[in-house]
Amino acid sequence: HSHTTHLRVPHYEAWTGFIKQSRKGAYSAEKEFDDFWEHYHLTTGTRKVNVGRARREWNRMGQEERKQAYDYVDNYYYNLKDVRYCKQAATYLKDKTYLDED
């Protein structure tokens, strides 16, 4: 009796160091989103909800906007008047909160 086992390894290319040329951009945006997602929730202490909506917003953004969104998280959170009203990451991205003036 022979059994076949299939294993799925997410981001296999990154683990092995072999990133296909055509996937580099896609992988980079995915990794950047994951970094943003972790940074946002570590900084704000909010629940990780609506990841699909946040990822869609992230994918609509350009490279410079993504950098601004990531870099502004600390400033956004530490300038909230009441942290109970901290936005979800998806809303933060959709509202383009990172473009707000202090």
C-alpha positions in Angstrom: 0.0 0.0 0.0 1.6 3.3 -1.1 0.5 6.7 0.2 1.4 10.0 -1.1 1.8 13.0 1.1 1.7 16.5 -0.2 3.3 19.3 1.8 2.7 23.0 1.1 5.4 25.3 2.2 4.3 29.0 2.1 7.0 31.2 0.6 9.1 28.3 -0.4 11.2 30.5 -2.7 12.2 32.7 0.2 13.2 29.8 2.4 15.4 28.3 -0.3 16.7 31.6 -1.6 15.4 30.9 -5.1 12.9 33.7 -5.9 11.8 33.5 -9.5 12.3 36.7 -11.4 8.7 37.0 -12.3 7.6 36.6 -8.7 10.1 39.0 -7.1 7.7 42.0 -7.2 4.8 40.0 -5.9 6.9 38.4 -3.1 8.3 41.8 -2.1 4.8 43.4 -1.8 3.6 40.4 0.2 6.6 40.5 2.5 6.2 44.3 2.9 2.5 43.8 3.8 3.4 41.1 6.4 6.0 43.5 7.9 3.4 46.3 8.0 0.7 44.1 9.5 3.0 43.0 12.3 4.4 46.5 12.9 0.9 48.0 13.0 -0.5 45.6 15.6 2.7 45.5 17.7 2.6 49.3 17.9 -1.1 49.7 18.5 -1.9 46.6 20.4 -5.1 46.1 18.4 -6.6 42.8 17.3 -5.5 41.5 14.0 -8.8 41.6 12.1 -9.9 42.1 8.4 -6.5 41.0 7.0 -8.1 40.5 3.5 -9.4 44.0 3.4 -6.1 45.4 4.6 -4.2 43.4 2.0 -6.4 44.6 -0.8 -5.8 48.2 0.2 -2.1 47.5 0.4 -2.0 46.1 -3.1 -3.7 49.2 -4.4 -1.0 51.4 -3.0 2.3 52.4 -4.7 5.7 51.8 -3.3 6.1 55.3 -1.8 2.6 55.2 -0.2 3.4 51.8 1.4 6.6 53.3 2.9 4.7 56.3 4.2 2.0 54.0 5.7 4.6 51.9 7.5 6.6 54.9 8.7 3.6 56.8 10.0 2.2 54.1 12.3 4.1 55.2 15.4 3.3 58.9 14.9 -0.4 58.0 14.3 -0.7 55.9 17.5 1.2 58.1 19.8 -0.8 61.2 18.8 -4.2 59.6 19.3 -6.2 61.5 21.9 -7.9 58.3 23.0 -6.4 54.9 22.0 -9.8 53.3 22.3 -10.6 54.9 19.0 -7.5 53.4 17.2 -8.4 52.4 13.7 -8.1 48.8 12.4 -5.2 48.4 10.0 -7.5 48.1 7.0 -9.3 51.4 7.9 -5.9 53.1 8.5 -4.9 52.2 5.0 -8.2 52.9 3.3 -8.6 56.3 4.9 -5.0 57.1 4.0 -4.4 58.1 7.6 -0.7 58.1 7.0 -1.2 61.3 4.9 -2.8 63.2 7.8 -1.1 66.3 9.1 -0.1 66.3 12.8 
